[in-house]
Amino acid sequence: MFKQRSYQKEIMDDFSITDNRIKTALIELEIINKYLGGRSTSRKGLEIISQKFNSGEKIKILDVGSGGSDNFKCYENNGRMIHVTSLDINKGVCRYVKGDGTFTNVVCGNALSIPFKETSFDIVHVSLFLHHFNEVEIINLMQSLMKISCYGIIVNDLRRSVFAYAGIKFLTFLFSKSEMVKNDGPISVKRGFLKYELKELFSCLNFSFITINYRWAFRWLAVIIK
C-alpha cells in the first residue's frame, strides 16, 4: 500500500469548491502546521537558505500553492524582514488569505503556468503542495520555480508511511470538524514521498547545494540552493 505513491484525487483538488468548506479546512490546517511540524520545517528551511543574505536584508518569498500561507506568519528571520506573496489557484483560498490580513500580496493563479518573470523572488516556498502532482508535473513545476527564484527553493512535504497514515487518520477522526481534512489528510500521506523519490525528482535541477532531511512529524524538508 505504501511502496508506491497514490494518485487518488483529494477533495481540495476540486478548485470549484470555494465556499466555507475551504475556510474550515484552512483553519484546521493552520493548527496542524503549528503543532505537527509544518511551521518549524519551513522556518528551518528559511534559516538554511537565508545564510546567503546580508543581515537586515529583506527577503521576498513566493509561497506557491499557498493554502492559508501561515508558515511564516509573525516570523522574523534574524531581524530580516520577510515579504510573502501567496499564490493559489483556488479563489476561495485567495479570499481567505486576503481576509486574514497577514499578507498584502495575494495572487490567484496556476502554478503550472507560473505568472511571474524569472528571478522575481529571492526564495520560492512549496509546502504540502508537490504531493498533489504526478512525477512529470513535479519536474516541470520545479524547473519553472527554479527560474523565478534568485537563491533557491524550500520544499516542505509529507513522508509516506503506515505510521503517518494511521496517525493522521486517528487525529482527524478525534478532532477534525472538516470533512475535507478528514478525507484529504490520509490521502495526502499516501501521495507523499520516500527520500529516494525526492532525490530522483530533484536530480534534473541545476543547483549548487541540496539537502533533504526528515523532520517531525513525518515531514521532509528539502532545501535547494542555486
C-alpha positions, 0 to 999 in steps of 0.5 A: 500500500505504501511502496508506491505513491497514490494518485487518488484525487483529494477533495481540495483538488476540486478548485470549484469548491470555494465556499466555507468548506475551504475556510474550515479546512484552512483553519484546521490546517493552520493548527496542524502546521503549528503543532505537527511540524509544518511551521518549524520545517519551513522556518528551518528551511528559511534559516538554511537558505537565508545564510546567503543574505546580508543581515537586515536584508529583506527577503521576498518569498513566493509561497506557491500553492499557498493554502492559508500561507501561515508558515511564516506568519509573525516570523522574523528571520534574524531581524530580516524582514520577510515579504510573502506573496501567496499564490493559489489557484483556488479563489476561495483560498485567495479570499481567505488569505486576503481576509486574514490580513497577514499578507498584502500580496495575494495572487490567484493563479496556476502554478503550472503556468507560473505568472511571474518573470524569472528571478522575481523572488529571492526564495520560492516556498512549496509546502504540502503542495508537490504531493498533489502532482504526478512525477512529470508535473513535479519536474516541470513545476520545479524547473519553472520555480527554479527560474523565478527564484534568485537563491533557491527553493524550500520544499516542505512535504509529507513522508509516506508511511503506515505510521503517518497514515494511521496517525493522521487518520486517528487525529482527524477522526478525534478532532477534525470538524472538516470533512475535507481534512478528514478525507484529504489528510490520509490521502495526502500521506499516501501521495507523499514521498520516500527520500529516494523519490525526492532525490530522483525528482530533484536530480534534473535541477541545476543547483549548487547545494541540496539537502533533504532531511526528515523532520517531525512529524513525518515531514521532509524538508528539502532545501535547494540552493542555486 
